[in-house]
Amino acid sequence: MLNLDDDCKKFFPAFNHKLKDFQKRVIENVIINGNTLCIMPTGGGKSMIYQMATLETGGIAIVISPLTALIAEQTDKITQAGYDCISFHSAVNAGTQMKILINFANGKLNPQFVFASPEKIATDGLFEHCCRMRKDDIKLIVIDEVHCVSQWGISFRPFYKRIPDFIEKIFGTENQVTILALTATLNPKELTDICTDFKISSENVIKDSMLMRSEIHLNVLKFEEETEKENKFWEILNMHRNEKTLVYIYRKYRKRSVENLCKEAQDKGYNSAFFHGDMSMFERKEIIDKYKNNEIDVIFATNAFGMGIDITDIRNVIHFMIPDSAEQFYQEIGRAARDGKGANAYLLYTDKNIDVKRTFFIDNSFPNEEKLSNTYLKLGGGTGYKTLQYFDNEDIQNCLHYYVECGAVKIVCKGFPSLSDLFDIEDDHLQKVFDSTKTKNFVRTVKVNKIKPDTLATTVYDAVVKGRAKLKNPLQRQLIINLITDSLNDDQLKSISENIEKKREYKHKLMDYFVYLLENHFNNNELHQEIARYLGMDKFLLNKIYKTADGNFVRSKSEVIISDLLYCANINYNYEEKLYYDGKKFILPDFTIYLPDGKKIFWEHIGMIGNEEYDSKWIKKLDIYEHLFKGQLRKTYESGTLSSDAQKLIDELRSEYFN
């Protein structure tokens, strides 16, 4: 039987909070039921879930995370908590990574957590081989920001789609390892995609009942002209001067870009910096650290500043450009208010912004037929096995997954360009293979020896890891692909075009729906509720938008007053707990108060009297109390004296039942 509260104190003695009920529910589901998809709001404590789940298994977790900065941040936190981590990202040079992997494979390093990007997972054969050698110790695969898996999502990262293949290569077709997938936002189509890819049953999709970030006040402002919008932007920035503010702009350079507006902000006296994907990992980490330490007030960023970056006290998020979808908008405003305190989100847009987003950002994100055909020729020409340096060419990164989907290309294995860096070979079979060609070229060696590419790659990795061969330089990671045709034929181009058109149409629908929300739900509460409904939140819970001092969500500010007074009086209560009568029928008292003798008092706050529908429901409810729960009802009414009325009622309860 799990005792997660006690285990949390044991595993994390410096952790000053209790695990939330939802966190416990997810951890228990992972341990007891296996593969789990967890959907919870940003700032809800995802990292504690996977850390606790890992430590409960007693084994190693491979944590797949999309951002270098996030990997570095999580590694630092877990290390500070006293646990061993190894992480692989661009700040760690290739030689160091290879030494770490060899020591890991041979059991000289026994971390609880191994962090890697999806690109590392999908392209590094040595990493895969070393994980396979430790497969009996690996108990959990954690996929953070799993919405990036779905080809339908705005944040789609193609190599996330290769994770199931990676898992199968290590653990076989039975996949004898538990998968924990985590995200904050997921629409129904993406949900289906992810559950299919990772064999997660519907009963193992654990969704937080409260997906709204109602502590963030939404302000949607539409303008006729860009100049008018920009003037308002500077007004807002001035209004929040010296507050930690994040400004999203999806353009890196030129006019009204992150760099351009950051320079203007600096000229106006703001302590600001810009942040985008073309910057080095060190530059981005330095900015994040300065932002955390209040050395910078304002960051102008593309969506490279986003998923999982844990800065608790961002008070304002401003979208200077319109996001692609409601999901992206909610994901990005979720950078604010992670400390639970109130924050503001501003979305500034014009009709021109919408048009630019559709044509330039969405439509241009897909390759046209000419680019598809020309880029295919860059894969090496002809047919058969080729080595591919995926990261050297942006067009290849953009097109490769379409070639794979249409059957023109097959990714055979993860290899390297040449065997020429091998020396001191003590493996007779490998020495024979090594001597078989003058060039030592990987593909040439495969052909001469009539062996499969993955057999050659595995032979080399195994020899290096077990010390039966040495390397002058770390192996360069490359994909080994098989070109099925020498050029794209009409059927393949048609298949890709139809595929792209479906995705383009879907992304336009996401954009259209978001614009519909903006044009029709300008009220803060309405916009929160509509987005939460779209993301799958229970309709009954949508009006619970006010947070109380003890962390509950209630439906009105008046109920916040009552909740907080009960909390301050140290009176044990539940909000809207089901009260059953006549078998399976039930009503929902506003507050159920637990008395020392085990009995209950029910407190109803009558807040909308005079509304015909409300009055009718209240009369029926009142009749149930009078006939079935006589003497257990207490009432307050909406008025300017609610605070004093509620306090008097609490004093009466304390006097009668608690003294």
C-alpha positions in Angstrom: 0.0 0.0 0.0 1.5 3.3 -1.0 1.8 6.1 1.6 2.8 8.9 -0.7 2.7 11.7 2.0 5.2 9.8 4.1 7.3 8.9 1.1 7.4 12.5 -0.1 8.8 13.6 3.3 11.4 10.8 3.1 12.3 11.5 -0.6 12.2 15.3 -0.4 12.6 16.5 3.2 13.1 20.1 2.1 9.7 20.1 0.2 7.5 22.3 2.4 4.2 21.4 0.8 1.9 18.4 0.9 1.3 16.5 -2.3 -2.0 17.5 -3.9 -4.7 14.9 -4.2 -4.5 15.0 -7.9 -0.7 14.5 -7.9 -1.2 11.4 -5.6 -3.9 10.1 -8.0 -1.5 10.2 -11.0 1.5 8.7 -9.1 -0.7 5.9 -7.8 -2.1 5.2 -11.3 1.5 5.0 -12.8 2.6 2.6 -10.1 -0.5 0.4 -10.0 -2.0 0.6 -13.5 1.0 1.4 -15.8 1.0 3.7 -18.8 -0.6 7.0 -17.9 -1.4 10.3 -19.5 -1.6 13.2 -17.1 -3.3 16.5 -18.2 -3.0 19.3 -15.6 -2.6 23.1 -15.7 0.8 24.7 -16.0 2.3 25.3 -12.6 0.4 22.3 -11.1 3.4 20.3 -10.1 4.2 18.0 -13.0 7.8 17.6 -12.1 7.0 16.3 -8.6 4.7 13.7 -10.1 7.4 12.1 -12.3 10.1 12.4 -9.6 7.9 10.7 -7.0 6.8 8.0 -9.5 10.4 7.3 -10.4 11.6 7.0 -6.8 8.6 4.8 -6.0 9.7 2.4 -8.8 13.2 2.2 -7.3 14.7 2.3 -10.8 15.9 4.7 -13.5 13.6 7.1 -15.4 14.4 8.4 -18.9 12.9 11.9 -19.1 12.3 13.1 -22.6 12.0 16.9 -22.6 11.8 19.4 -25.5 14.0 22.2 -24.4 17.6 22.4 -23.4 16.9 25.2 -20.8 14.3 23.0 -19.2 16.6 20.0 -19.1 19.3 22.0 -17.4 16.8 23.5 -15.0 15.3 20.2 -14.0 18.7 18.6 -13.7 19.8 21.3 -11.3 16.7 21.0 -9.1 16.9 17.2 -8.8 20.6 17.3 -8.1 20.0 19.8 -5.3 17.4 17.4 -3.9 20.2 14.9 -3.5 19.5 12.6 -6.5 21.8 11.6 -9.4 21.1 12.8 -12.9 22.7 12.7 -16.2 21.5 15.0 -19.0 22.3 15.3 -22.6 21.9 18.6 -24.4 23.9 21.0 -26.5 25.9 22.5 -23.6 27.5 19.1 -23.0 30.2 18.4 -25.6 30.2 15.2 -27.7 33.2 13.7 -26.0 31.8 14.2 -22.5 28.5 12.8 -23.6 30.2 9.7 -24.9 32.2 9.1 -21.7 29.0 9.5 -19.6 27.1 7.0 -21.8 29.9 4.4 -21.6 30.1 4.7 -17.8 26.3 4.5 -17.7 26.1 1.4 -19.9 28.8 -0.3 -17.8 27.1 0.5 -14.5 29.7 2.9 -13.3 27.0 5.6 -13.3 23.7 4.8 -11.7 21.5 7.9 -11.9 17.8 7.9 -10.9 17.1 10.3 -13.8 18.4 10.5 -17.4 17.3 13.6 -19.3 17.4 13.8 -23.1 15.6 15.6 -26.0 13.4 13.8 -28.5 16.1 14.6 -31.1 18.7 12.9 -29.0 16.4 9.9 -28.6 15.7 9.7 -32.4 19.2 10.2 -33.8 21.8 8.9 -31.3 22.5 5.2 -31.8 25.1 5.0 -29.0 22.5 6.5 -26.5 20.0 3.9 -27.6 22.5 1.1 -27.3 23.6 2.1 -23.8 19.9 2.4 -22.7 19.3 -1.1 -24.1 22.2 -2.4 -21.9 20.5 -0.9 -18.8 17.0 -1.9 -19.8 16.4 -4.0 -16.7 17.1 -1.0 -14.5 14.9 1.5 -16.5 11.4 1.4 -15.0 9.9 4.6 -16.3 9.8 6.6 -19.6 8.6 10.2 -18.9 7.5 12.2 -21.9 7.1 15.8 -20.9 5.1 18.2 -23.0 3.6 15.2 -24.8 1.3 17.4 -26.9 4.4 17.9 -29.1 3.9 14.2 -30.3 0.7 14.9 -32.2 1.0 15.8 -35.8 -2.1 17.9 -35.4 -0.8 20.2 -32.7 0.8 23.6 -33.2 3.9 22.5 -31.3 4.5 19.3 -33.3 8.1 18.1 -33.1 8.5 15.3 -35.7 11.1 13.4 -33.6 8.6 13.0 -30.8 6.9 10.6 -33.2 10.0 8.4 -33.1 9.8 7.8 -29.3 7.6 4.6 -29.7 10.3 3.2 -32.1 13.0 4.1 -29.5 11.0 2.3 -26.7 10.5 -0.8 -28.9 14.2 -0.9 -29.9 15.1 -1.1 -26.2 12.3 -3.1 -24.6 11.0 -5.1 -27.6 7.4 -5.2 -28.9 6.0 -6.0 -25.5 7.3 -2.6 -24.2 8.0 -3.8 -20.7 8.4 -0.3 -19.3 5.9 2.1 -17.9 5.2 5.4 -19.7 4.1 8.6 -18.0 3.1 11.3 -20.5 2.5 14.8 -19.2 1.0 18.0 -20.7 -1.1 21.0 -19.8 -3.2 21.4 -22.9 -4.6 18.8 -25.2 -7.5 18.9 -27.6 -9.5 15.8 -28.4 -7.7 15.0 -31.7 -4.3 15.3 -30.2 -5.5 13.1 -27.2 -6.4 10.3 -29.6 -3.1 10.6 -31.4 -1.1 10.3 -28.2 -3.1 7.5 -26.6 -2.7 5.4 -29.8 1.1 6.0 -30.0 1.8 5.1 -26.4 -0.9 2.5 -25.8 -2.7 4.4 -23.1 -6.2 3.3 -22.4 -9.0 5.8 -21.7 -9.2 4.9 -18.0 -5.5 5.8 -17.6 -6.0 9.3 -18.9 -6.0 11.3 -15.7 -7.3 14.9 -16.2 -7.2 17.5 -13.5 -10.8 18.7 -12.8 -9.6 22.3 -12.8 -7.9 23.1 -16.1 -8.7 26.9 -15.9 -6.0 29.4 -14.9 -8.6 31.8 -13.4 -5.9 33.5 -11.3 -4.8 35.1 -14.6 -7.0 38.0 -15.7 -7.5 37.9 -19.4 -7.6 41.2 -21.4 -8.3 41.0 -25.1 -7.8 44.2 -27.0 -8.5 44.6 -30.7 -7.2 47.6 -32.8 -7.7 49.0 -36.3 -4.1 49.9 -36.9 -0.7 48.5 -35.8 0.5 51.9 -34.6 -2.5 52.1 -32.3 -1.7 48.7 -31.0 1.9 49.5 -30.4 1.0 52.7 -28.5 -1.3 50.7 -26.3 1.5 48.1 -25.7 3.9 50.8 -24.4 1.1 52.1 -22.2 0.5 48.6 -20.7 4.2 48.1 -20.2 4.5 51.4 -18.4 1.5 50.5 -16.2 3.3 47.4 -15.1 6.8 49.0 -14.8 9.1 47.1 -12.4 6.8 44.0 -12.6 8.1 40.7 -14.1 6.6 40.7 -17.6 6.9 38.4 -20.5 6.1 39.7 -24.0 5.4 37.1 -26.8 6.3 38.0 -30.3 6.8 35.3 -33.0 9.2 37.3 -35.1 13.0 37.2 -34.3 14.2 40.1 -36.4 13.2 43.3 -38.3 10.4 45.7 -37.4 8.3 44.8 -34.3 10.3 41.7 -33.6 11.7 40.5 -30.2 15.1 42.1 -30.9 13.6 45.4 -32.3 11.1 46.0 -29.5 13.6 44.9 -26.8 16.0 47.6 -28.1 13.1 50.2 -27.9 12.3 49.1 -24.4 15.9 49.4 -23.3 16.0 52.9 -24.9 12.8 53.8 -22.8 14.6 52.7 -19.6 13.2 49.2 -19.2 15.6 46.5 -17.9 14.8 44.1 -20.7 16.3 41.3 -22.8 15.2 39.2 -25.8 15.0 35.5 -26.1 14.7 33.2 -29.2 15.8 29.9 -30.7 18.8 31.3 -32.6 20.6 32.1 -29.4 23.0 29.7 -27.8 21.9 27.6 -24.8 24.3 29.6 -22.6 22.8 32.9 -23.7 19.3 31.7 -23.0 20.2 30.2 -19.7 21.9 33.4 -18.6 18.7 35.4 -19.4 16.5 32.9 -17.5 18.8 33.1 -14.5 18.8 36.9 -14.6 15.0 37.0 -15.0 14.6 34.7 -12.0 16.9 36.8 -9.9 15.1 40.0 -10.8 18.0 41.4 -12.7 15.7 41.7 -15.8 12.1 42.9 -15.6 10.9 42.3 -19.2 11.7 39.5 -21.6 10.7 39.8 -25.3 10.4 36.2 -26.5 9.3 33.9 -29.3 7.7 30.7 -28.2 11.2 29.3 -27.6 10.5 30.7 -24.1 7.7 28.4 -23.0 7.1 24.8 -22.1 8.2 23.9 -18.6 10.2 27.0 -17.8 9.5 27.4 -14.1 9.6 31.0 -13.0 7.0 31.4 -10.3 6.5 35.2 -10.1 5.8 36.3 -13.6 3.0 38.9 -13.2 2.1 39.8 -16.8 2.1 38.0 -20.1 1.5 40.2 -23.2 0.9 38.7 -26.6 2.0 41.4 -29.1 1.2 39.0 -31.9 -1.8 36.6 -32.0 -1.1 32.9 -31.2 -2.0 30.1 -33.6 -4.7 28.5 -31.4 -6.5 28.6 -28.0 -4.1 25.8 -26.9 -1.0 27.9 -27.6 -2.5 30.9 -26.0 -3.4 29.1 -22.8 0.0 27.3 -22.7 1.8 30.6 -23.0 -0.2 32.6 -20.5 0.4 29.7 -18.1 3.9 31.1 -17.7 2.3 33.6 -15.3 1.1 33.2 -11.7 2.8 29.9 -11.0 3.1 31.1 -7.4 -0.7 31.1 -7.2 -1.0 34.8 -6.9 -3.0 36.9 -9.4 -1.5 37.9 -12.7 -2.6 39.6 -16.0 -2.6 38.4 -19.6 -3.0 40.9 -22.5 -3.7 39.9 -26.1 -3.3 42.8 -28.6 -4.3 42.1 -32.2 -5.6 43.5 -35.4 -7.2 41.9 -38.5 -3.9 42.3 -40.3 -2.3 40.1 -37.5 -4.8 37.4 -38.2 -4.2 37.4 -41.9 -0.4 37.4 -41.5 -0.7 34.5 -39.0 -2.7 32.5 -41.5 -0.7 33.1 -44.6 2.8 33.7 -43.4 3.0 31.6 -40.3 0.6 28.7 -40.9 0.7 28.3 -44.7 4.4 28.9 -45.0 5.2 26.3 -42.4 4.4 23.6 -44.9 6.8 22.9 -47.8 5.4 23.2 -51.4 5.9 20.6 -54.1 8.9 22.3 -55.5 10.7 22.3 -52.1 9.7 18.7 -51.5 11.1 17.6 -54.8 14.3 19.6 -54.6 15.0 18.7 -51.0 14.5 15.0 -51.8 17.5 15.2 -54.1 19.6 16.5 -51.3 19.2 13.2 -49.4 21.9 11.7 -51.6 20.5 10.8 -55.0 19.7 7.4 -56.4 18.3 4.7 -54.2 19.5 2.5 -51.4 21.2 3.2 -48.1 22.4 6.8 -47.3 23.8 8.5 -44.3 21.9 11.6 -43.4 23.1 14.5 -41.2 19.6 15.7 -40.3 20.6 18.8 -38.4 22.7 20.3 -41.2 19.8 21.3 -43.4 16.6 23.1 -42.3 14.7 22.0 -45.5 15.5 18.4 -44.7 14.2 18.8 -41.1 11.0 20.3 -42.6 10.5 17.6 -45.2 11.8 14.3 -43.9 8.8 13.1 -42.0 6.6 13.6 -45.1 9.0 11.4 -47.1 8.7 8.7 -44.4 4.9 9.0 -44.2 4.5 8.5 -48.0 6.9 5.6 -48.1 9.6 7.2 -50.2 12.1 7.0 -47.3 12.6 4.5 -44.5 14.7 5.4 -41.4 16.7 2.2 -41.0 18.8 2.9 -37.9 20.9 5.5 -36.1 24.5 5.3 -37.2 27.5 7.4 -38.1 29.3 8.5 -41.4 32.5 6.4 -41.1 34.4 3.8 -39.1 37.7 5.8 -39.7 37.9 7.0 -36.1 38.2 3.4 -34.7 41.6 2.2 -33.5 43.0 -0.5 -31.2 40.3 -2.9 -32.3 40.4 -6.1 -30.2 37.3 -7.7 -31.8 38.3 -10.0 -34.6 34.9 -9.7 -36.4 34.9 -5.9 -36.2 38.6 -5.8 -37.3 37.6 -7.8 -40.4 34.8 -5.5 -41.2 37.0 -2.5 -40.6 39.6 -3.8 -43.0 37.1 -4.6 -45.7 37.1 -1.0 -47.2 39.6 1.7 -47.8 37.3 4.6 -47.2 35.7 3.1 -44.0 32.4 4.7 -45.2 29.5 3.3 -43.3 27.2 2.6 -46.3 30.2 1.2 -48.3 31.1 -1.1 -45.4 27.5 -2.4 -45.1 27.4 -3.2 -48.9 30.8 -4.9 -49.0 30.1 -7.1 -46.0 26.4 -7.7 -47.0 25.2 -6.9 -43.5 22.3 -4.8 -42.3 23.1 -1.2 -41.2 21.7 -1.7 -37.7 24.0 -4.8 -37.3 27.1 -2.8 -38.2 26.1 0.1 -35.9 25.4 -2.3 -33.0 28.7 -4.1 -33.5 30.6 -0.8 -33.3 28.7 0.6 -30.4 29.1 -2.7 -28.5 32.9 -2.8 -29.1 33.3 0.8 -28.0 31.2 0.5 -24.8 32.9 -2.8 -23.8 36.4 -1.4 -24.4 37.2 -3.7 -27.4 37.8 -0.7 -29.6 38.8 2.9 -29.1 37.8 6.2 -30.9 40.0 9.1 -32.0 36.9 11.3 -31.9 33.3 10.8 -30.8 31.1 9.1 -33.4 29.1 11.7 -35.3 25.4 10.8 -35.1 23.6 10.3 -38.4 20.5 8.7 -39.5 20.9 5.7 -41.9 18.0 5.9 -44.4 16.9 3.8 -47.3 15.8 5.8 -50.4 13.1 3.7 -52.0 12.9 5.9 -55.2 15.5 8.2 -56.8 13.0 11.0 -56.9 9.5 11.6 -55.7 6.9 10.3 -58.2 3.5 11.8 -58.8 1.7 9.4 -56.5 4.1 10.2 -53.6 3.8 14.0 -54.2 0.0 13.6 -54.3 0.0 11.7 -51.1 2.2 14.3 -49.4 0.1 17.2 -50.8 -3.1 15.6 -49.5 -1.5 15.0 -46.1 -0.3 18.7 -45.9 -3.7 20.0 -47.0 -5.4 18.1 -44.2 -3.0 19.5 -41.6 -3.2 23.0 -43.1 -6.9 22.9 -43.0 -6.9 21.6 -39.4 -4.5 24.4 -38.3 -6.7 27.0 -40.0 -9.7 25.6 -38.1 -7.7 25.9 -34.8 -7.0 29.5 -35.7 -10.6 30.2 -36.8 -11.9 28.8 -33.5 -9.5 31.0 -31.5 -10.5 34.1 -33.4 -14.2 33.2 -32.8 -13.4 33.0 -29.1 -11.7 36.4 -29.2 -14.5 38.0 -31.2 -17.3 36.6 -29.1 -16.1 36.1 -25.5 -14.4 39.3 -24.4 -15.4 38.8 -20.8 -12.5 37.4 -18.7 -14.6 34.7 -17.1 -16.3 33.7 -20.3 -13.0 33.3 -22.2 -11.5 31.2 -19.4 -14.6 29.0 -19.4 -14.9 28.6 -23.1 -11.2 27.6 -23.5 -11.5 25.2 -20.5 -14.6 23.6 -22.0 -12.8 23.2 -25.3 -9.9 21.5 -23.6 -12.3 19.0 -22.0 -13.1 20.4 -18.5 -16.3 19.1 -17.0 -19.1 21.5 -17.8 -20.4 21.5 -14.2 -17.0 22.8 -13.0 -16.7 25.7 -15.4 -18.2 28.3 -13.0 -15.7 27.4 -10.3 -13.4 30.3 -11.1 -12.6 31.9 -7.7 -9.8 30.5 -5.6 -10.1 30.5 -1.8 -7.3 30.8 0.8 -7.1 27.0 1.3 -6.9 26.3 -2.4 -10.5 25.4 -3.3 -12.3 26.8 -6.3 -15.8 28.2 -5.7 -18.4 29.9 -7.9 -18.8 33.4 -6.4 -16.8 36.0 -4.5 -19.4 35.7 -1.7 -18.5 32.0 -1.4 -14.8 33.0 -1.2 -15.6 35.2 1.8 -17.5 32.3 3.6 -14.7 29.7 2.7 -12.0 32.0 4.0 -13.8 32.7 7.2 -14.4 29.0 7.8 -10.7 28.3 7.0 -9.5 31.1 9.4 -11.8 29.7 12.1 -10.2 26.2 11.6 -13.6 24.6 10.9 -13.4 21.5 8.7 -15.7 21.8 5.7 -16.2 20.6 2.1 -17.5 22.7 -0.8 -20.4 21.2 -2.9 -20.1 17.7 -1.4 -22.9 15.4 -2.6 -25.7 14.9 -0.1 -27.6 11.8 -1.0 -31.3 11.1 -0.3 -33.9 8.6 -1.6 -31.2 6.2 -2.8 -29.1 7.6 -5.6 -30.6 11.2 -5.7 -28.4 14.0 -4.3 -28.2 17.7 -3.8 -25.1 19.9 -3.5 -25.0 22.0 -0.3 -22.7 25.0 -0.8 -20.8 24.0 2.4 -20.8 20.8 4.4 -19.5 21.5 7.9 -18.1 18.6 10.0 -18.9 18.7 13.7 -16.8 17.2 16.4 -19.5 14.6 17.2 -19.4 13.3 13.6 -22.6 15.0 12.6 -22.9 17.6 9.7 -24.3 21.1 9.2 -25.2 22.3 5.8 -24.6 26.0 4.9 -26.4 27.5 1.9 -25.6 30.9 0.6 -28.6 32.2 -1.3 -27.1 34.6 -3.7 -29.4 35.0 -6.7 -32.9 35.3 -5.1 -35.4 37.0 -7.4 -34.2 35.0 -10.4 -37.1 32.8 -11.4 -35.1 29.7 -12.3 -32.9 30.1 -9.2 -35.9 30.6 -6.9 -37.6 27.4 -8.3 -34.5 25.3 -7.7 -34.0 26.8 -4.2 -37.6 26.0 -3.1 -37.1 22.3 -4.1 -33.8 22.2 -2.3 -35.3 23.8 0.8 -38.1 21.3 0.9 -35.5 18.4 0.9 -33.7 20.0 3.9 -36.9 20.6 5.8 -38.2 17.0 5.4 -35.0 14.9 5.4 -32.3 17.0 7.1 -34.4 19.0 9.7 -32.3 21.3 11.9 -29.1 20.8 9.9 -29.5 23.8 7.5 -27.9 27.3 8.0 -28.3 30.1 5.6 -26.8 33.5 4.6 -28.1 35.9 1.9 -26.4 38.1 -0.6 -25.9 41.6 0.9 -23.4 44.2 1.8 -23.1 42.8 5.3 -22.2 39.2 4.2 -18.8 39.3 6.0 -20.3 40.2 9.3 -23.3 37.9 8.8 -21.1 34.9 8.0 -18.8 35.7 10.9 -21.8 35.7 13.3 -23.0 32.4 12.0 -19.5 30.9 12.5 -19.4 32.3 16.0 -22.8 30.6 16.7 -21.5 27.3 15.3 -18.3 27.5 17.4 -20.3 28.3 20.5 -22.9 25.6 20.0 -20.7 22.7 18.7 -17.0 23.4 19.0 -16.7 24.5 22.7 
